[in-house]
Amino acid sequence: MIRRVIQIDKEKCNGCGKCVHACHEGAIGLVGGKAQLMRDDYCDGLGDCLPNCPTGAISFIEREAAAYDEAAVKAAQNAKKQAVSGCPGSAPHGVEYVDASQLRNWPVQIRLAPVKAAYFDGADLLVAADCSAYACGSFHADFMKGRVTLIGCPKLDPVDYAEKLGEILAANDIKSVTLTRMQVPCCGGLEHALQRAIAATGKKIPLHVFVVAN
């Protein structure tokens, strides 16, 4: 059927994620640091997301699209609520309750993250060696809460993190940087990259380093 749905200009999208939160139907997601209409049948065509986009990347278009499926949207909303706020005692046998995530941004890989995004401005930044999140059981509460998170592994990613991190720090008003790394030599590469990135900006950005013993 021909009906009105949203379209997203990826060139204008800055990956801030405001449209994702504004879309109560869950029709929008972030893919590769850009907003994307994930399901036509979840888009009601009313456009609550439009006024929340700071770059004007979202507009309406008339095209062939699946009909809006209100029942499917409500089912997905209920499933999400149960997953996030379900009572541990009511969980099915064999299923453990998982606390709500403290993740505030997406994507989190350093090499995939946008250089400029609204969530960076005025933020406390967490840069984590990816193994450190698995080695520390209270990682979300101790380190991710209240911070914007980026992760990476200098041993596995064939890139110089200093360049990308320097671009992010230079383009945004970052209040502080916290680094979590493992007590292994390869993680030192991430710490050195951050030190070089901060120095290159000329800004006085506090850097706090936490080493997780393996």
LODO-520851 format. One record per atom (N, C-alpha, C): residue number from 1; residue in one letter; atom name; x, y, z. Coordinates in steps of 0.05 Angstrom, whole numbers. Each point is the difference from the previous one (the first is absolute). Layout:
<rs>
NUM:A:CA:X:Y:Z;
...
</rs>
This chain:
<rs>
1:M:N:17:-24:0;
1:M:CA:-17:24:0;
1:M:C:17:25:0;
2:I:N:-10:22:-12;
2:I:CA:15:25:1;
2:I:C:-9:16:24;
3:R:N:18:8:17;
3:R:CA:-7:15:24;
3:R:C:24:17:8;
4:R:N:-5:18:20;
4:R:CA:20:18:9;
4:R:C:17:-13:22;
5:V:N:26:0:-3;
5:V:CA:19:-9:20;
5:V:C:23:20:0;
6:I:N:18:-4:19;
6:I:CA:23:19:2;
6:I:C:22:-10:-18;
7:Q:N:18:18:-8;
7:Q:CA:25:-7:-13;
7:Q:C:22:16:14;
8:I:N:24:-12:2;
8:I:CA:22:12:15;
8:I:C:23:5:-19;
9:D:N:10:25:-1;
9:D:CA:23:7:-16;
9:D:C:25:-6:16;
10:K:N:14:-21:-8;
10:K:CA:24:-8:14;
10:K:C:23:20:-1;
11:E:N:0:17:-20;
11:E:CA:20:21:-2;
11:E:C:-4:21:22;
12:K:N:-25:5:6;
12:K:CA:-6:20:21;
12:K:C:1:-11:28;
13:C:N:-5:-26:3;
13:C:CA:-2:-13:26;
13:C:C:27:1:14;
14:N:N:0:8:26;
14:N:CA:25:1:15;
14:N:C:1:-22:21;
15:G:N:-19:-18:0;
15:G:CA:1:-23:17;
15:G:C:-6:6:29;
16:C:N:-14:22:6;
16:C:CA:-5:7:28;
16:C:C:-20:-19:14;
17:G:N:-17:-13:-15;
17:G:CA:-19:-19:11;
17:G:C:-25:12:12;
18:K:N:-4:26:-3;
18:K:CA:-24:13:12;
18:K:C:-26:-11:-13;
19:C:N:2:-6:-26;
19:C:CA:-24:-10:-14;
19:C:C:-7:-28:9;
20:V:N:20:-16:8;
20:V:CA:-5:-27:10;
20:V:C:-16:1:25;
21:H:N:7:18:18;
21:H:CA:-15:3:25;
21:H:C:-27:13:-4;
22:A:N:-3:17:-20;
22:A:CA:-25:14:-5;
22:A:C:-21:-19:-13;
23:C:N:10:-20:-14;
23:C:CA:-18:-19:-14;
23:C:C:-11:-21:20;
24:H:N:-24:4:10;
24:H:CA:-11:-18:20;
24:H:C:-6:-27:-12;
25:E:N:-3:-1:-26;
25:E:CA:-7:-26:-13;
25:E:C:25:-18:-4;
26:G:N:24:11:3;
26:G:CA:24:-15:-4;
26:G:C:7:-5:-29;
27:A:N:-8:18:-17;
27:A:CA:4:-4:-29;
27:A:C:29:8:-9;
28:I:N:13:16:17;
28:I:CA:27:10:-8;
28:I:C:21:-12:18;
29:G:N:23:-6:-13;
29:G:CA:23:-10:14;
29:G:C:25:14:-10;
30:L:N:23:-4:13;
30:L:CA:26:10:-9;
30:L:C:15:-23:-12;
31:V:N:9:4:-25;
31:V:CA:16:-20:-14;
31:V:C:25:14:-11;
32:G:N:23:-9:10;
32:G:CA:25:12:-10;
32:G:C:2:30:7;
33:G:N:-12:8:23;
33:G:CA:1:27:9;
33:G:C:-20:19:-14;
34:K:N:-19:-11:-15;
34:K:CA:-20:16:-14;
34:K:C:-28:-11:6;
35:A:N:-19:18:2;
35:A:CA:-28:-8:4;
35:A:C:-11:-14:-25;
36:Q:N:-17:-20:5;
36:Q:CA:-11:-16:-22;
36:Q:C:-28:-9:7;
37:L:N:-18:2:-19;
37:L:CA:-27:-11:4;
37:L:C:2:-31:-2;
38:M:N:-5:-13:22;
38:M:CA:5:-29:2;
38:M:C:-23:-16:-11;
39:R:N:-25:10:5;
39:R:CA:-24:-15:-9;
39:R:C:-22:19:-9;
40:D:N:-8:-3:-25;
40:D:CA:-22:17:-10;
40:D:C:-25:-3:16;
41:D:N:-7:-25:8;
41:D:CA:-25:-5:14;
41:D:C:-1:10:28;
42:Y:N:23:11:11;
42:Y:CA:1:12:26;
42:Y:C:-3:31:-2;
43:C:N:2:10:-24;
43:C:CA:-1:30:-4;
43:C:C:-29:7:-4;
44:D:N:-11:17:19;
44:D:CA:-28:8:-3;
44:D:C:-4:24:-18;
45:G:N:22:12:-9;
45:G:CA:-3:23:-18;
45:G:C:-7:26:13;
46:L:N:0:1:26;
46:L:CA:-7:25:14;
46:L:C:24:18:4;
47:G:N:24:-11:1;
47:G:CA:24:16:1;
47:G:C:8:13:26;
48:D:N:-4:-14:23;
48:D:CA:9:10:25;
48:D:C:30:4:0;
49:C:N:14:-14:-17;
49:C:CA:29:1:-1;
49:C:C:10:26:-14;
50:L:N:-16:11:-18;
50:L:CA:9:23:-16;
50:L:C:10:24:17;
51:P:N:-16:10:19;
51:P:CA:9:24:15;
51:P:C:23:-6:19;
52:N:N:6:-26:4;
52:N:CA:23:-6:18;
52:N:C:26:-3:-15;
53:C:N:0:1:-26;
53:C:CA:24:-2:-16;
53:C:C:14:27:-1;
54:P:N:24:3:11;
54:P:CA:13:27:0;
54:P:C:12:8:-27;
55:T:N:2:-19:-19;
55:T:CA:13:6:-26;
55:T:C:-20:1:-23;
56:G:N:-26:-5:5;
56:G:CA:-20:0:-21;
56:G:C:4:-24:-19;
57:A:N:10:-22:10;
57:A:CA:5:-23:-18;
57:A:C:-25:-16:-6;
58:I:N:-22:4:15;
58:I:CA:-24:-16:-3;
58:I:C:-22:15:-14;
59:S:N:-13:-13:-19;
59:S:CA:-22:13:-15;
59:S:C:-20:-22:-7;
60:F:N:-23:8:-10;
60:F:CA:-21:-19:-8;
60:F:C:3:-7:-30;
61:I:N:-8:-24:-7;
61:I:CA:0:-8:-28;
61:I:C:-24:-18:-5;
62:E:N:-13:2:-23;
62:E:CA:-21:-18:-8;
62:E:C:12:-22:-17;
63:R:N:-2:-25:9;
63:R:CA:11:-22:-16;
63:R:C:-14:-26:7;
64:E:N:8:-21:-14;
64:E:CA:-11:-27:6;
64:E:C:12:-9:27;
65:A:N:-18:-6:18;
65:A:CA:9:-9:27;
65:A:C:-21:-18:13;
66:A:N:9:-17:17;
66:A:CA:-18:-17:15;
66:A:C:-19:16:18;
67:A:N:-24:-9:4;
67:A:CA:-19:15:17;
67:A:C:10:1:28;
68:Y:N:-7:22:14;
68:Y:CA:8:3:28;
68:Y:C:-14:-23:16;
69:D:N:16:-15:16;
69:D:CA:-10:-22:15;
69:D:C:0:7:30;
70:E:N:-21:11:10;
70:E:CA:-2:9:28;
70:E:C:3:-23:19;
71:A:N:-11:-23:-7;
71:A:CA:2:-23:18;
71:A:C:29:-10:3;
72:A:N:15:0:-22;
72:A:CA:28:-8:2;
72:A:C:16:20:16;
73:V:N:-6:25:-3;
73:V:CA:14:21:15;
73:V:C:-5:-3:30;
74:K:N:-25:-4:7;
74:K:CA:-6:-3:29;
74:K:C:13:-25:12;
75:A:N:1:-22:-16;
75:A:CA:12:-24:9;
75:A:C:30:4:5;
76:A:N:13:15:-19;
76:A:CA:29:5:3;
76:A:C:5:18:24;
77:Q:N:-18:20:5;
77:Q:CA:3:18:23;
77:Q:C:-2:-15:26;
78:N:N:-20:-18:1;
78:N:CA:-4:-16:25;
78:N:C:24:-18:5;
79:A:N:11:-12:-22;
79:A:CA:23:-18:3;
79:A:C:24:16:11;
80:K:N:3:24:-10;
80:K:CA:23:17:8;
80:K:C:-3:7:30;
81:K:N:-24:7:8;
81:K:CA:-5:8:28;
81:K:C:6:-24:19;
82:Q:N:-8:-23:-8;
82:Q:CA:5:-24:17;
82:Q:C:30:-6:1;
83:A:N:14:4:-22;
83:A:CA:29:-6:0;
83:A:C:15:19:18;
84:V:N:-9:26:0;
84:V:CA:15:20:15;
84:V:C:-8:1:30;
85:S:N:-26:-2:5;
85:S:CA:-9:5:27;
85:S:C:-15:-24:12;
86:G:N:3:-23:-11;
86:G:CA:-13:-23:11;
86:G:C:9:-7:28;
87:C:N:-18:-12:15;
87:C:CA:7:-8:28;
87:C:C:17:-26:-1;
88:P:N:23:-1:14;
88:P:CA:16:-24:0;
88:P:C:-16:-25:8;
89:G:N:-18:3:19;
89:G:CA:-15:-23:10;
89:G:C:-20:-11:-20;
90:S:N:-7:16:-20;
90:S:CA:-20:-9:-19;
90:S:C:13:-10:-26;
91:A:N:27:0:-1;
91:A:CA:13:-9:-24;
91:A:C:-4:-30:-4;
92:P:N:-1:-10:-25;
92:P:CA:-4:-28:-5;
92:P:C:24:-16:12;
93:H:N:-5:-25:7;
93:H:CA:21:-17:11;
93:H:C:24:-2:-19;
94:G:N:23:4:11;
94:G:CA:25:-2:-16;
94:G:C:8:26:-13;
95:V:N:-17:21:3;
95:V:CA:7:27:-11;
95:V:C:7:19:22;
96:E:N:24:12:-1;
96:E:CA:9:18:21;
96:E:C:-7:28:-7;
97:Y:N:-7:16:20;
97:Y:CA:-6:28:-3;
97:Y:C:25:16:-6;
98:V:N:-1:18:-19;
98:V:CA:23:17:-7;
98:V:C:-6:29:6;
99:D:N:17:13:15;
99:D:CA:-4:28:7;
99:D:C:0:17:-26;
100:A:N:-13:23:2;
100:A:CA:-2:18:-23;
100:A:C:28:10:-8;
101:S:N:5:2:-25;
101:S:CA:26:9:-10;
101:S:C:4:30:5;
102:Q:N:25:8:4;
102:Q:CA:7:28:4;
102:Q:C:10:12:-26;
103:L:N:-2:-14:-22;
103:L:CA:9:10:-26;
103:L:C:-17:23:-9;
104:R:N:12:22:-7;
104:R:CA:-14:25:-8;
104:R:C:3:6:-30;
105:N:N:17:-14:-14;
105:N:CA:6:7:-28;
105:N:C:5:-25:-16;
106:W:N:-1:3:-26;
106:W:CA:5:-22:-19;
106:W:C:7:11:-27;
107:P:N:20:-11:-14;
107:P:CA:17:-23:7;
107:P:C:21:7:21;
108:V:N:13:-20:11;
108:V:CA:19:4:21;
108:V:C:29:-5:-9;
109:Q:N:3:-14:-22;
109:Q:CA:27:-5:-10;
109:Q:C:13:27:-9;
110:I:N:24:4:9;
110:I:CA:14:25:-6;
110:I:C:1:6:-30;
111:R:N:6:-21:-16;
111:R:CA:3:5:-28;
111:R:C:-27:4:-14;
112:L:N:-23:-7:13;
112:L:CA:-26:4:-12;
112:L:C:-14:25:10;
113:A:N:9:11:22;
113:A:CA:-14:22:13;
113:A:C:2:25:-17;
114:P:N:-21:17:-1;
114:P:CA:2:25:-15;
114:P:C:19:19:14;
115:V:N:13:17:-16;
115:V:CA:18:20:12;
115:V:C:-15:21:15;
116:K:N:-23:9:-11;
116:K:CA:-16:20:13;
116:K:C:-28:-10:5;
117:A:N:-8:1:25;
117:A:CA:-27:-9:8;
117:A:C:-9:16:24;
118:A:N:-26:4:2;
118:A:CA:-11:17:22;
118:A:C:6:-12:27;
119:Y:N:1:-27:1;
119:Y:CA:4:-13:27;
119:Y:C:28:4:10;
120:F:N:19:9:-17;
120:F:CA:27:5:9;
120:F:C:3:27:15;
121:D:N:-16:19:-8;
121:D:CA:3:27:11;
121:D:C:-6:1:30;
122:G:N:20:9:16;
122:G:CA:-3:2:29;
122:G:C:1:-27:14;
123:A:N:9:-20:-15;
123:A:CA:0:-28:12;
123:A:C:26:-7:14;
124:D:N:-3:-18:18;
124:D:CA:23:-14:12;
124:D:C:3:-26:-17;
125:L:N:24:-3:-12;
125:L:CA:4:-22:-19;
125:L:C:14:-23:13;
126:L:N:-10:-24:-5;
126:L:CA:13:-25:8;
126:L:C:11:-14:-24;
127:V:N:26:-4:1;
127:V:CA:13:-16:-21;
127:V:C:9:-26:13;
128:A:N:-10:-23:-10;
128:A:CA:5:-25:13;
128:A:C:13:-20:-19;
129:A:N:21:-13:9;
129:A:CA:11:-23:-14;
129:A:C:-22:-21:3;
130:D:N:-8:-12:-22;
130:D:CA:-25:-16:0;
130:D:C:1:-23:21;
131:C:N:24:-11:5;
131:C:CA:2:-22:20;
131:C:C:-7:10:28;
132:S:N:4:25:6;
132:S:CA:-4:10:27;
132:S:C:-29:-2:9;
133:A:N:-18:3:-20;
133:A:CA:-29:-2:7;
133:A:C:-7:-28:9;
134:Y:N:13:-20:-11;
134:Y:CA:-6:-28:8;
134:Y:C:15:-8:26;
135:A:N:22:14:5;
135:A:CA:16:-8:24;
135:A:C:-11:13:25;
136:C:N:-16:21:-3;
136:C:CA:-11:14:24;
136:C:C:-30:-4:1;
137:G:N:-10:-14:20;
137:G:CA:-28:-7:2;
137:G:C:-19:23:3;
138:S:N:10:22:13;
138:S:CA:-17:23:5;
138:S:C:7:23:-19;
139:F:N:8:-7:-24;
139:F:CA:10:19:-20;
139:F:C:-20:22:-6;
140:H:N:-25:-8:-5;
140:H:CA:-21:19:-7;
140:H:C:-4:21:23;
141:A:N:-2:-9:24;
141:A:CA:-5:18:23;
141:A:C:24:16:7;
142:D:N:24:-12:-1;
142:D:CA:24:13:9;
142:D:C:12:19:-21;
143:F:N:-3:-6:-26;
143:F:CA:13:16:-20;
143:F:C:-18:12:-22;
144:M:N:-20:-15:-9;
144:M:CA:-16:10:-22;
144:M:C:-22:20:9;
145:K:N:-9:-3:24;
145:K:CA:-22:17:10;
145:K:C:8:30:-2;
146:G:N:-17:15:-14;
146:G:CA:5:29:-3;
146:G:C:21:8:-20;
147:R:N:11:-20:-15;
147:R:CA:20:6:-19;
147:R:C:-7:-9:-28;
148:V:N:12:12:-20;
148:V:CA:-2:-10:-28;
148:V:C:22:-20:-4;
149:T:N:-6:-23:-11;
149:T:CA:19:-22:-1;
149:T:C:11:-5:-28;
150:L:N:26:-4:-2;
150:L:CA:13:-9:-25;
150:L:C:18:-23:8;
151:I:N:1:-21:-17;
151:I:CA:17:-23:6;
151:I:C:18:-6:-24;
152:G:N:22:-14:6;
152:G:CA:18:-8:-21;
152:G:C:21:-20:10;
153:C:N:14:-12:-19;
153:C:CA:23:-17:7;
153:C:C:23:6:-18;
154:P:N:21:12:10;
154:P:CA:23:8:-17;
154:P:C:15:-23:-12;
155:K:N:-5:-24:11;
155:K:CA:14:-23:-11;
155:K:C:-15:-12:-24;
156:L:N:-27:2:0;
156:L:CA:-16:-12:-21;
156:L:C:-8:20:-22;
157:D:N:-3:25:7;
157:D:CA:-8:20:-20;
157:D:C:25:12:-14;
158:P:N:2:-3:-26;
158:P:CA:24:10:-14;
158:P:C:-2:30:-6;
159:V:N:-4:16:21;
159:V:CA:-3:29:-3;
159:V:C:15:14:22;
160:D:N:7:26:-5;
160:D:CA:12:17:20;
160:D:C:-23:15:14;
161:Y:N:-6:-9:24;
161:Y:CA:-22:13:15;
161:Y:C:4:29:6;
162:A:N:26:8:1;
162:A:CA:6:28:8;
162:A:C:-13:19:-20;
163:E:N:0:-7:-25;
163:E:CA:-11:18:-21;
163:E:C:-31:4:4;
164:K:N:-14:-22:2;
164:K:CA:-30:1:3;
164:K:C:-7:13:27;
165:L:N:13:-9:21;
165:L:CA:-7:12:26;
165:L:C:7:30:1;
166:G:N:22:7:-13;
166:G:CA:7:29:-1;
166:G:C:-21:16:-15;
167:E:N:-12:-11:-21;
167:E:CA:-21:14:-15;
167:E:C:-25:3:17;
168:I:N:-7:-21:15;
168:I:CA:-23:2:18;
168:I:C:4:20:22;
169:L:N:23:0:12;
169:L:CA:6:18:22;
169:L:C:1:29:-10;
170:A:N:10:4:-24;
170:A:CA:3:27:-11;
170:A:C:-27:11:-9;
171:A:N:-18:-17:-9;
171:A:CA:-25:10:-12;
171:A:C:-22:3:21;
172:N:N:4:-10:24;
172:N:CA:-21:1:20;
172:N:C:10:11:27;
173:D:N:-19:8:16;
173:D:CA:7:11:27;
173:D:C:0:-23:20;
174:I:N:22:-15:1;
174:I:CA:2:-23:18;
174:I:C:11:10:27;
175:K:N:-15:-6:22;
175:K:CA:8:10:26;
175:K:C:24:-16:12;
176:S:N:-1:-26:-3;
176:S:CA:21:-17:11;
176:S:C:1:-26:-15;
177:V:N:22:-14:3;
177:V:CA:3:-27:-13;
177:V:C:8:-20:21;
178:T:N:-14:-22:1;
178:T:CA:8:-22:17;
178:T:C:7:-24:-17;
179:L:N:23:-12:6;
179:L:CA:9:-24:-15;
179:L:C:0:-24:18;
180:T:N:-12:-22:-9;
180:T:CA:3:-26:13;
180:T:C:15:-18:-18;
181:R:N:21:-13:11;
181:R:CA:17:-17:-16;
181:R:C:8:-24:16;
182:M:N:9:-21:-13;
182:M:CA:10:-23:14;
182:M:C:29:3:7;
183:Q:N:9:-17:18;
183:Q:CA:28:2:9;
183:Q:C:18:-18:-19;
184:V:N:-1:7:-25;
184:V:CA:16:-14:-20;
184:V:C:12:21:-19;
185:P:N:24:-6:-12;
185:P:CA:14:20:-16;
185:P:C:-16:11:-23;
186:C:N:-16:-17:-14;
186:C:CA:-15:10:-23;
186:C:C:-19:22:7;
187:C:N:-12:0:24;
187:C:CA:-18:21:8;
187:C:C:14:26:4;
188:G:N:26:-1:3;
188:G:CA:15:25:3;
188:G:C:-2:17:-25;
189:G:N:-4:-13:-23;
189:G:CA:-3:15:-25;
189:G:C:-24:18:0;
190:L:N:-21:-8:14;
190:L:CA:-24:16:1;
190:L:C:5:24:19;
191:E:N:14:-4:21;
191:E:CA:6:22:18;
191:E:C:18:21:-14;
192:H:N:21:-10:-14;
192:H:CA:18:18:-14;
192:H:C:-15:16:-22;
193:A:N:-19:-14:-13;
193:A:CA:-16:13:-21;
193:A:C:-17:23:11;
194:L:N:-11:-5:24;
194:L:CA:-16:21:13;
194:L:C:17:24:8;
195:Q:N:23:-6:11;
195:Q:CA:18:21:9;
195:Q:C:8:18:-24;
196:R:N:6:-13:-23;
196:R:CA:8:15:-24;
196:R:C:-24:15:-11;
197:A:N:-24:-12:2;
197:A:CA:-24:14:-11;
197:A:C:-6:25:16;
198:I:N:2:-2:27;
198:I:CA:-6:23:17;
198:I:C:21:22:-5;
199:A:N:25:-8:-2;
199:A:CA:22:19:-4;
199:A:C:-4:15:-27;
200:A:N:-9:-15:-20;
200:A:CA:-3:12:-27;
200:A:C:-22:22:0;
201:T:N:-20:-3:17;
201:T:CA:-22:20:0;
201:T:C:9:26:13;
202:G:N:20:-1:18;
202:G:CA:8:24:14;
202:G:C:-19:7:23;
203:K:N:-20:-17:5;
203:K:CA:-19:4:21;
203:K:C:10:-13:26;
204:K:N:-8:11:23;
204:K:CA:6:-12:26;
204:K:C:-23:-18:8;
205:I:N:0:-24:-11;
205:I:CA:-21:-19:6;
205:I:C:10:-20:20;
206:P:N:-12:-2:24;
206:P:CA:10:-19:20;
206:P:C:-2:-29:-10;
207:L:N:21:-16:5;
207:L:CA:0:-28:-8;
207:L:C:4:-17:25;
208:H:N:-19:-18:5;
208:H:CA:1:-18:23;
208:H:C:3:-29:-10;
209:V:N:20:-14:9;
209:V:CA:6:-27:-10;
209:V:C:-5:-20:22;
210:F:N:-16:-21:-7;
210:F:CA:-5:-22:19;
210:F:C:10:-26:-14;
211:V:N:18:-14:15;
211:V:CA:11:-25:-11;
211:V:C:-13:-24:14;
212:V:N:-11:-18:-16;
212:V:CA:-13:-24:10;
212:V:C:20:-23:-1;
213:A:N:5:-11:24;
213:A:CA:20:-22:1;
213:A:C:-13:-25:-12;
214:N:N:16:-14:-16;
214:N:CA:-10:-25:-12;
214:N:C:7:-24:16;
</rs>
